[in-house]
Amino acid sequence: MERREVALVDLLDRVLAGGVVITGEITLCIADIDLVRISLRALIASVRVEAEEAEDDHQPRS
């Protein structure tokens, strides 16, 4: 497999252009008894891309 270096700015541009969803779950338990459960969901996307898609949705179709 060929190794290729990617600049951090290029990587961020690719991620923000398409968007990324990050999910996770944290459970705090003692003696097999769940005390606290936290579910996390985060959507990371460029505002510009989301605004352009929203405008496209409101354009009349011909």
Biopython code that builds the backbone (N, CA, C, O; Angstrom):
import numpy as np
from Bio.PDB.StructureBuilder import StructureBuilder

atoms = [
    (1, "MET", "N", (0.853, -1.171, 0.000)),
    (1, "MET", "CA", (0.000, 0.000, 0.000)),
    (1, "MET", "C", (0.898, 1.233, 0.000)),
    (1, "MET", "O", (1.869, 1.318, 0.752)),
    (2, "GLU", "N", (0.552, 2.177, -0.855)),
    (2, "GLU", "CA", (1.341, 3.398, -0.973)),
    (2, "GLU", "C", (0.978, 4.355, 0.151)),
    (2, "GLU", "O", (-0.196, 4.564, 0.457)),
    (3, "ARG", "N", (1.994, 4.925, 0.752)),
    (3, "ARG", "CA", (1.785, 5.883, 1.844)),
    (3, "ARG", "C", (1.744, 7.288, 1.265)),
    (3, "ARG", "O", (2.613, 7.672, 0.482)),
    (4, "ARG", "N", (0.734, 8.050, 1.653)),
    (4, "ARG", "CA", (0.554, 9.396, 1.124)),
    (4, "ARG", "C", (0.316, 10.359, 2.273)),
    (4, "ARG", "O", (-0.494, 10.088, 3.159)),
    (5, "GLU", "N", (1.013, 11.474, 2.260)),
    (5, "GLU", "CA", (0.829, 12.487, 3.289)),
    (5, "GLU", "C", (-0.282, 13.447, 2.867)),
    (5, "GLU", "O", (-0.360, 13.870, 1.713)),
    (6, "VAL", "N", (-1.134, 13.776, 3.827)),
    (6, "VAL", "CA", (-2.232, 14.698, 3.586)),
    (6, "VAL", "C", (-2.122, 15.816, 4.618)),
    (6, "VAL", "O", (-1.967, 15.562, 5.813)),
    (7, "ALA", "N", (-2.204, 17.049, 4.143)),
    (7, "ALA", "CA", (-2.137, 18.194, 5.051)),
    (7, "ALA", "C", (-3.405, 18.252, 5.893)),
    (7, "ALA", "O", (-4.479, 17.872, 5.426)),
    (8, "LEU", "N", (-3.289, 18.719, 7.114)),
    (8, "LEU", "CA", (-4.427, 18.804, 8.026)),
    (8, "LEU", "C", (-5.539, 19.672, 7.442)),
    (8, "LEU", "O", (-6.719, 19.363, 7.610)),
    (9, "VAL", "N", (-5.172, 20.747, 6.763)),
    (9, "VAL", "CA", (-6.169, 21.636, 6.161)),
    (9, "VAL", "C", (-6.963, 20.898, 5.086)),
    (9, "VAL", "O", (-8.181, 21.059, 5.001)),
    (10, "ASP", "N", (-6.291, 20.092, 4.267)),
    (10, "ASP", "CA", (-6.980, 19.316, 3.239)),
    (10, "ASP", "C", (-7.917, 18.289, 3.862)),
    (10, "ASP", "O", (-9.029, 18.081, 3.378)),
    (11, "LEU", "N", (-7.472, 17.656, 4.923)),
    (11, "LEU", "CA", (-8.300, 16.675, 5.604)),
    (11, "LEU", "C", (-9.553, 17.322, 6.188)),
    (11, "LEU", "O", (-10.654, 16.794, 6.037)),
    (12, "LEU", "N", (-9.389, 18.453, 6.847)),
    (12, "LEU", "CA", (-10.541, 19.171, 7.406)),
    (12, "LEU", "C", (-11.504, 19.622, 6.315)),
    (12, "LEU", "O", (-12.720, 19.564, 6.496)),
    (13, "ASP", "N", (-10.963, 20.075, 5.178)),
    (13, "ASP", "CA", (-11.805, 20.504, 4.071)),
    (13, "ASP", "C", (-12.650, 19.343, 3.553)),
    (13, "ASP", "O", (-13.836, 19.515, 3.272)),
    (14, "ARG", "N", (-12.053, 18.177, 3.427)),
    (14, "ARG", "CA", (-12.793, 16.998, 2.967)),
    (14, "ARG", "C", (-13.864, 16.585, 3.967)),
    (14, "ARG", "O", (-14.982, 16.245, 3.581)),
    (15, "VAL", "N", (-13.526, 16.614, 5.240)),
    (15, "VAL", "CA", (-14.488, 16.213, 6.280)),
    (15, "VAL", "C", (-15.652, 17.187, 6.334)),
    (15, "VAL", "O", (-16.807, 16.766, 6.395)),
    (16, "LEU", "N", (-15.364, 18.482, 6.311)),
    (16, "LEU", "CA", (-16.432, 19.479, 6.414)),
    (16, "LEU", "C", (-17.286, 19.530, 5.163)),
    (16, "LEU", "O", (-18.466, 19.868, 5.247)),
    (17, "ALA", "N", (-16.730, 19.207, 4.009)),
    (17, "ALA", "CA", (-17.499, 19.218, 2.763)),
    (17, "ALA", "C", (-18.560, 18.128, 2.778)),
    (17, "ALA", "O", (-19.668, 18.336, 2.284)),
    (18, "GLY", "N", (-18.235, 16.971, 3.336)),
    (18, "GLY", "CA", (-19.184, 15.867, 3.354)),
    (18, "GLY", "C", (-19.940, 15.745, 4.655)),
    (18, "GLY", "O", (-21.077, 15.273, 4.673)),
    (19, "GLY", "N", (-19.329, 16.160, 5.736)),
    (19, "GLY", "CA", (-19.950, 16.032, 7.053)),
    (19, "GLY", "C", (-19.570, 14.724, 7.719)),
    (19, "GLY", "O", (-19.285, 13.731, 7.050)),
    (20, "VAL", "N", (-19.570, 14.734, 9.023)),
    (20, "VAL", "CA", (-19.221, 13.557, 9.815)),
    (20, "VAL", "C", (-20.159, 13.495, 11.007)),
    (20, "VAL", "O", (-20.467, 14.516, 11.622)),
    (21, "VAL", "N", (-20.606, 12.296, 11.326)),
    (21, "VAL", "CA", (-21.419, 12.086, 12.523)),
    (21, "VAL", "C", (-20.582, 11.289, 13.509)),
    (21, "VAL", "O", (-20.049, 10.232, 13.171)),
    (22, "ILE", "N", (-20.470, 11.799, 14.728)),
    (22, "ILE", "CA", (-19.716, 11.131, 15.787)),
    (22, "ILE", "C", (-20.715, 10.715, 16.862)),
    (22, "ILE", "O", (-21.488, 11.536, 17.356)),
    (23, "THR", "N", (-20.693, 9.440, 17.215)),
    (23, "THR", "CA", (-21.582, 8.952, 18.267)),
    (23, "THR", "C", (-20.766, 8.230, 19.324)),
    (23, "THR", "O", (-19.706, 7.671, 19.040)),
    (24, "GLY", "N", (-21.269, 8.250, 20.529)),
    (24, "GLY", "CA", (-20.585, 7.553, 21.609)),
    (24, "GLY", "C", (-21.501, 7.383, 22.804)),
    (24, "GLY", "O", (-22.526, 8.054, 22.930)),
    (25, "GLU", "N", (-21.114, 6.491, 23.657)),
    (25, "GLU", "CA", (-21.903, 6.247, 24.863)),
    (25, "GLU", "C", (-20.941, 6.002, 26.022)),
    (25, "GLU", "O", (-19.977, 5.245, 25.901)),
    (26, "ILE", "N", (-21.220, 6.653, 27.135)),
    (26, "ILE", "CA", (-20.412, 6.511, 28.338)),
    (26, "ILE", "C", (-21.336, 6.028, 29.456)),
    (26, "ILE", "O", (-22.396, 6.607, 29.691)),
    (27, "THR", "N", (-20.924, 4.973, 30.133)),
    (27, "THR", "CA", (-21.715, 4.448, 31.247)),
    (27, "THR", "C", (-20.820, 4.348, 32.474)),
    (27, "THR", "O", (-19.750, 3.741, 32.432)),
    (28, "LEU", "N", (-21.274, 4.951, 33.565)),
    (28, "LEU", "CA", (-20.568, 4.874, 34.843)),
    (28, "LEU", "C", (-21.301, 3.862, 35.709)),
    (28, "LEU", "O", (-22.476, 4.040, 36.028)),
    (29, "CYS", "N", (-20.603, 2.804, 36.085)),
    (29, "CYS", "CA", (-21.259, 1.785, 36.901)),
    (29, "CYS", "C", (-20.335, 1.345, 38.031)),
    (29, "CYS", "O", (-19.110, 1.383, 37.917)),
    (30, "ILE", "N", (-20.963, 0.930, 39.115)),
    (30, "ILE", "CA", (-20.251, 0.395, 40.267)),
    (30, "ILE", "C", (-20.919, -0.917, 40.639)),
    (30, "ILE", "O", (-22.138, -0.974, 40.802)),
    (31, "ALA", "N", (-20.134, -1.958, 40.773)),
    (31, "ALA", "CA", (-20.622, -3.294, 41.132)),
    (31, "ALA", "C", (-21.715, -3.752, 40.167)),
    (31, "ALA", "O", (-22.748, -4.272, 40.589)),
    (32, "ASP", "N", (-21.481, -3.557, 38.880)),
    (32, "ASP", "CA", (-22.413, -3.950, 37.816)),
    (32, "ASP", "C", (-23.776, -3.281, 37.913)),
    (32, "ASP", "O", (-24.766, -3.817, 37.415)),
    (33, "ILE", "N", (-23.838, -2.112, 38.550)),
    (33, "ILE", "CA", (-25.071, -1.329, 38.610)),
    (33, "ILE", "C", (-24.809, -0.019, 37.877)),
    (33, "ILE", "O", (-23.943, 0.761, 38.274)),
    (34, "ASP", "N", (-25.571, 0.221, 36.790)),
    (34, "ASP", "CA", (-25.407, 1.445, 36.016)),
    (34, "ASP", "C", (-25.907, 2.640, 36.831)),
    (34, "ASP", "O", (-27.061, 2.677, 37.258)),
    (35, "LEU", "N", (-25.024, 3.607, 37.036)),
    (35, "LEU", "CA", (-25.403, 4.808, 37.774)),
    (35, "LEU", "C", (-25.701, 5.972, 36.843)),
    (35, "LEU", "O", (-26.678, 6.696, 37.034)),
    (36, "VAL", "N", (-24.854, 6.148, 35.832)),
    (36, "VAL", "CA", (-25.004, 7.266, 34.897)),
    (36, "VAL", "C", (-24.751, 6.752, 33.490)),
    (36, "VAL", "O", (-23.789, 6.023, 33.248)),
    (37, "ARG", "N", (-25.620, 7.135, 32.568)),
    (37, "ARG", "CA", (-25.416, 6.798, 31.160)),
    (37, "ARG", "C", (-25.544, 8.080, 30.347)),
    (37, "ARG", "O", (-26.530, 8.808, 30.465)),
    (38, "ILE", "N", (-24.548, 8.344, 29.530)),
    (38, "ILE", "CA", (-24.542, 9.528, 28.670)),
    (38, "ILE", "C", (-24.387, 9.066, 27.233)),
    (38, "ILE", "O", (-23.431, 8.368, 26.895)),
    (39, "SER", "N", (-25.334, 9.459, 26.387)),
    (39, "SER", "CA", (-25.259, 9.167, 24.955)),
    (39, "SER", "C", (-24.927, 10.460, 24.226)),
    (39, "SER", "O", (-25.558, 11.492, 24.455)),
    (40, "LEU", "N", (-23.944, 10.396, 23.357)),
    (40, "LEU", "CA", (-23.485, 11.576, 22.626)),
    (40, "LEU", "C", (-23.669, 11.369, 21.136)),
    (40, "LEU", "O", (-23.356, 10.304, 20.604)),
    (41, "ARG", "N", (-24.177, 12.392, 20.463)),
    (41, "ARG", "CA", (-24.242, 12.402, 18.998)),
    (41, "ARG", "C", (-23.880, 13.807, 18.553)),
    (41, "ARG", "O", (-24.447, 14.791, 19.028)),
    (42, "ALA", "N", (-22.936, 13.887, 17.641)),
    (42, "ALA", "CA", (-22.514, 15.182, 17.130)),
    (42, "ALA", "C", (-22.421, 15.130, 15.610)),
    (42, "ALA", "O", (-21.895, 14.171, 15.045)),
    (43, "LEU", "N", (-22.932, 16.158, 14.958)),
    (43, "LEU", "CA", (-22.817, 16.301, 13.519)),
    (43, "LEU", "C", (-21.854, 17.439, 13.247)),
    (43, "LEU", "O", (-22.048, 18.562, 13.713)),
    (44, "ILE", "N", (-20.820, 17.139, 12.493)),
    (44, "ILE", "CA", (-19.836, 18.157, 12.141)),
    (44, "ILE", "C", (-19.883, 18.330, 10.630)),
    (44, "ILE", "O", (-19.580, 17.407, 9.874)),
    (45, "ALA", "N", (-20.272, 19.540, 10.200)),
    (45, "ALA", "CA", (-20.358, 19.838, 8.774)),
    (45, "ALA", "C", (-20.160, 21.324, 8.569)),
    (45, "ALA", "O", (-20.313, 22.121, 9.495)),
    (46, "SER", "N", (-19.824, 21.682, 7.367)),
    (46, "SER", "CA", (-19.627, 23.078, 7.026)),
    (46, "SER", "C", (-20.968, 23.783, 6.941)),
    (46, "SER", "O", (-21.916, 23.242, 6.371)),
    (47, "VAL", "N", (-21.060, 24.962, 7.491)),
    (47, "VAL", "CA", (-22.291, 25.751, 7.428)),
    (47, "VAL", "C", (-22.564, 26.149, 5.985)),
    (47, "VAL", "O", (-23.720, 26.203, 5.566)),
    (48, "ARG", "N", (-21.535, 26.423, 5.238)),
    (48, "ARG", "CA", (-21.687, 26.811, 3.839)),
    (48, "ARG", "C", (-22.379, 25.703, 3.045)),
    (48, "ARG", "O", (-23.300, 25.973, 2.275)),
    (49, "VAL", "N", (-21.944, 24.482, 3.227)),
    (49, "VAL", "CA", (-22.529, 23.349, 2.515)),
    (49, "VAL", "C", (-23.980, 23.163, 2.916)),
    (49, "VAL", "O", (-24.828, 22.954, 2.048)),
    (50, "GLU", "N", (-24.291, 23.231, 4.194)),
    (50, "GLU", "CA", (-25.665, 23.072, 4.662)),
    (50, "GLU", "C", (-26.549, 24.196, 4.129)),
    (50, "GLU", "O", (-27.695, 23.943, 3.756)),
    (51, "ALA", "N", (-26.051, 25.420, 4.083)),
    (51, "ALA", "CA", (-26.829, 26.547, 3.579)),
    (51, "ALA", "C", (-27.097, 26.384, 2.088)),
    (51, "ALA", "O", (-28.199, 26.686, 1.630)),
    (52, "GLU", "N", (-26.113, 25.912, 1.318)),
    (52, "GLU", "CA", (-26.302, 25.697, -0.113)),
    (52, "GLU", "C", (-27.340, 24.604, -0.355)),
    (52, "GLU", "O", (-28.173, 24.738, -1.251)),
    (53, "GLU", "N", (-27.304, 23.534, 0.422)),
    (53, "GLU", "CA", (-28.279, 22.454, 0.256)),
    (53, "GLU", "C", (-29.681, 22.938, 0.613)),
    (53, "GLU", "O", (-30.652, 22.549, -0.035)),
    (54, "ALA", "N", (-29.797, 23.784, 1.640)),
    (54, "ALA", "CA", (-31.103, 24.315, 2.017)),
    (54, "ALA", "C", (-31.658, 25.199, 0.906)),
    (54, "ALA", "O", (-32.854, 25.149, 0.620)),
    (55, "GLU", "N", (-30.806, 26.009, 0.275)),
    (55, "GLU", "CA", (-31.251, 26.851, -0.831)),
    (55, "GLU", "C", (-31.704, 25.999, -2.006)),
    (55, "GLU", "O", (-32.707, 26.314, -2.647)),
    (56, "ASP", "N", (-30.980, 24.924, -2.297)),
    (56, "ASP", "CA", (-31.351, 24.025, -3.398)),
    (56, "ASP", "C", (-32.705, 23.376, -3.146)),
    (56, "ASP", "O", (-33.464, 23.148, -4.088)),
    (57, "ASP", "N", (-33.015, 23.078, -1.894)),
    (57, "ASP", "CA", (-34.298, 22.452, -1.561)),
    (57, "ASP", "C", (-35.461, 23.408, -1.789)),
    (57, "ASP", "O", (-36.573, 22.970, -2.082)),
    (58, "HIS", "N", (-35.213, 24.714, -1.657)),
    (58, "HIS", "CA", (-36.282, 25.703, -1.801)),
    (58, "HIS", "C", (-36.419, 26.232, -3.211)),
    (58, "HIS", "O", (-37.347, 26.995, -3.479)),
    (59, "GLN", "N", (-35.532, 25.860, -4.132)),
    (59, "GLN", "CA", (-35.620, 26.298, -5.515)),
    (59, "GLN", "C", (-36.733, 25.545, -6.220)),
    (59, "GLN", "O", (-36.865, 24.333, -6.047)),
    (60, "PRO", "N", (-37.540, 26.248, -7.018)),
    (60, "PRO", "CA", (-38.594, 25.535, -7.783)),
    (60, "PRO", "C", (-37.971, 24.648, -8.843)),
    (60, "PRO", "O", (-36.989, 25.021, -9.485)),
    (61, "ARG", "N", (-38.540, 23.492, -9.017)),
    (61, "ARG", "CA", (-38.033, 22.533, -10.000)),
    (61, "ARG", "C", (-38.691, 22.834, -11.353)),
    (61, "ARG", "O", (-39.882, 23.140, -11.424)),
    (62, "SER", "N", (-37.890, 22.741, -12.425)),
    (62, "SER", "CA", (-38.467, 22.996, -13.757)),
    (62, "SER", "C", (-38.532, 21.745, -14.576)),
    (62, "SER", "O", (-38.988, 21.778, -15.719)),
]
sb = StructureBuilder()
sb.init_structure("model")
sb.init_model(0)
sb.init_chain("A")
sb.init_seg("    ")
for serial, (resi, resn, name, xyz) in enumerate(atoms, 1):
    if name == "N":
        sb.init_residue(resn, " ", resi, " ")
    sb.init_atom(name, np.array(xyz, "f"), 0.0, 1.0, " ", f" {name:<3s}", serial, name[0])
structure = sb.get_structure()
